[in-house]
């Protein structure tokens, strides 16, 4: 299989299936495209008419959109436990992934994922505060109700952890103050070997999006 991804420093959507596949040891070839490439849309278009990353290519089959990719992987590799085995836990995991997929617009806008970023905590407007509070509530609830068997949201690593991994990077980059249970979860994801592999590669890119980083100089 091939997984087409964007810049590791910025592409939160690409991180999700990449982290899931890497941690679960699902073999794939990575094809990395730069958002700064003037032909980016055309290059992605070689794989998917949607023109967005990530894209999963499995032979003649093309799957785009992170939720579709996750479900495809869950069906193709049932032994990898992409979703929790317990029915209630699985339903909750799918629900929080769908919520992340469609919501949290204020947080996404004000706190973009940037693996290089490290800012001191700053006051956030009410809409962003609500998004942050909702994420912390989700994490606390899942860890309390379903996480007794391990350090992840549902005990073992699942698609839900991959889906919220970009939020971990956002919270670390913007130094969000966290309650103990959530701070422990952030540390768990941040120190995951697959996550460190992604971040290390992101720090080596030096392929900056000026529109997202007006404070950066060209010789940084």
C-alpha positions in Angstrom: 0.0 0.0 0.0 1.0 3.6 -0.5 0.1 6.5 1.8 0.3 10.0 0.3 0.9 12.6 2.9 1.6 16.4 3.2 4.2 18.2 5.2 4.7 16.4 8.5 5.2 19.8 10.3 1.7 20.9 9.5 -0.5 18.1 8.1 -2.7 17.0 11.0 -4.9 15.0 8.7 -1.9 13.1 7.3 -0.6 12.3 10.8 -3.7 10.3 11.7 -3.5 7.3 9.3 0.3 7.5 9.2 0.5 7.1 13.0 -2.1 4.4 13.1 -0.3 2.4 10.3 3.1 2.9 11.8 2.2 2.0 15.3 0.2 -1.0 14.2 3.1 -2.1 12.0 0.9 -2.1 8.9 3.4 -2.0 5.9 3.1 0.9 3.5 5.2 3.1 1.2 5.1 6.8 2.1 4.8 9.3 -0.6 5.4 12.8 0.9 4.3 15.9 -1.0 5.1 19.5 -0.1 2.3 22.0 0.3 4.8 24.6 -1.1 4.9 22.7 -4.4 3.1 24.8 -7.0 1.9 21.6 -8.5 0.7 20.1 -5.2 -3.0 19.8 -6.3 -2.0 18.2 -9.6 0.4 15.7 -7.9 -2.3 14.7 -5.4 -4.7 14.5 -8.3 -2.6 11.7 -9.7 -4.0 9.6 -6.9 -7.3 11.2 -5.9 -9.6 13.6 -7.7 -10.4 15.1 -4.3 -7.0 16.8 -4.4 -6.3 16.5 -0.7 -4.0 14.4 1.5 -4.0 11.9 2.9 -4.7 9.3 0.3 -4.3 5.5 0.7 -3.6 3.5 -2.5 -3.9 -0.3 -2.3 -3.4 -1.7 -5.7 -6.2 -0.4 -7.9 -8.1 0.8 -4.9 -8.0 4.4 -3.8 -9.3 5.5 -0.4 -9.3 9.2 0.6 -10.6 11.0 3.7 -9.2 9.9 7.1 -12.3 8.2 8.4 -12.7 6.1 5.2 -9.0 5.2 5.4 -9.4 4.1 9.1 -12.4 2.0 8.3 -10.7 0.4 5.4 -7.7 -0.5 7.5 -10.0 -1.9 10.2 -11.6 -4.2 7.7 -8.4 -5.2 6.0 -6.4 -5.9 9.2 -9.0 -7.0 11.8 -6.2 -8.6 13.9 -4.6 -5.1 14.5 -7.6 -4.0 16.7 -8.0 -0.6 15.0 -11.2 -0.2 17.0 -11.9 -1.4 20.5 -13.4 -4.9 20.7 -16.0 -4.0 23.2 -19.2 -2.8 21.5 -19.8 0.2 23.8 -16.2 1.2 23.7 -16.1 0.8 19.9 -19.2 3.0 19.5 -17.7 5.7 21.7 -14.4 5.6 19.8 -16.2 6.0 16.5 -18.3 8.8 17.9 -15.3 10.9 19.2 -13.5 10.4 15.9 -16.5 11.6 14.0 -16.7 14.6 16.4 -13.1 15.5 15.8 -13.6 15.1 12.1 -16.4 17.6 11.9 -16.0 19.9 14.9 -13.5 22.0 16.8 -13.2 24.7 14.1 -12.2 27.5 16.5 -9.3 25.4 18.0 -8.1 24.3 14.5 -8.0 27.9 13.4 -6.4 29.4 16.5 -4.1 26.5 17.3 -2.8 25.0 14.1 -0.6 21.9 14.3 3.1 22.9 14.0 5.6 20.4 15.3 8.3 23.0 15.7 6.1 25.5 17.6 6.6 26.0 21.3 4.8 29.1 22.7 4.1 30.1 26.3 0.5 29.6 27.4 -1.7 32.5 26.3 -5.3 33.4 27.0 -7.7 31.9 24.4 -11.0 33.3 23.3 -14.2 31.7 24.5 -14.8 29.6 21.4 -11.3 28.1 21.6 -11.7 27.6 25.3 -14.9 25.6 24.7 -13.2 23.4 22.1 -10.3 22.8 24.5 -12.6 22.0 27.4 -14.5 19.6 25.2 -11.4 17.7 24.2 -10.3 17.4 27.8 -13.7 16.1 28.8 -13.5 13.5 26.0 -10.1 12.4 27.1 -11.0 12.2 30.8 -14.2 10.3 30.2 -12.6 7.8 27.9 -9.6 7.2 30.2 -11.9 6.8 33.2 -14.5 4.6 31.6 -12.6 2.6 29.1 -8.8 3.0 29.7 -8.2 0.7 32.7 -6.2 -1.8 30.7 -3.6 0.6 29.3 -2.4 4.2 29.0 -4.5 5.0 25.9 -8.1 6.3 25.5 -9.4 2.8 25.3 -6.6 1.0 27.0 -4.7 -0.2 24.0 -3.9 2.1 21.0 -6.8 2.6 18.6 -7.9 4.9 15.8 -9.2 7.3 18.4 -5.6 7.9 19.7 -4.4 8.5 16.1 -7.3 10.9 15.6 -6.5 13.0 18.6 -2.7 12.8 18.2 -2.7 16.2 16.3 -4.5 17.8 19.2 -1.6 16.5 21.5 0.8 18.4 19.2 -1.5 21.5 19.4 -1.6 21.5 23.1 2.1 21.0 23.5 2.9 23.8 21.0 0.6 26.3 22.7 1.5 25.1 26.3 -2.2 24.4 27.2 -2.6 23.9 30.9 -3.8 20.3 31.5 -5.4 18.4 34.4 -3.3 15.4 35.6 -5.1 12.7 33.8 -4.9 14.6 30.5 -1.3 15.6 31.0 -0.4 11.9 31.5 -2.3 11.0 28.3 -0.5 13.8 26.3 2.9 12.4 27.6 1.9 8.9 26.5 1.1 10.0 22.9 4.1 12.4 22.7 6.6 9.6 23.7 5.1 7.0 21.5 7.9 5.7 19.2 5.8 6.3 16.0 5.0 9.8 17.2 8.6 10.6 17.8 9.5 9.3 14.4 6.9 11.7 12.8 8.0 14.7 14.9 11.7 14.0 14.2 11.0 13.9 10.4 8.9 17.1 10.7 11.8 18.9 12.3 14.1 17.9 9.5 11.8 19.2 6.7 12.7 23.0 6.8 9.8 23.5 4.4 7.9 26.3 5.9 4.5 27.7 5.1 4.9 31.5 5.4 1.1 32.1 5.6 1.1 30.1 8.8 4.3 31.5 10.2 4.6 35.2 9.7 7.1 35.4 12.6 9.7 33.2 10.9 12.6 34.7 9.1 14.0 33.1 5.9 17.3 32.3 7.5 15.8 30.5 10.5 
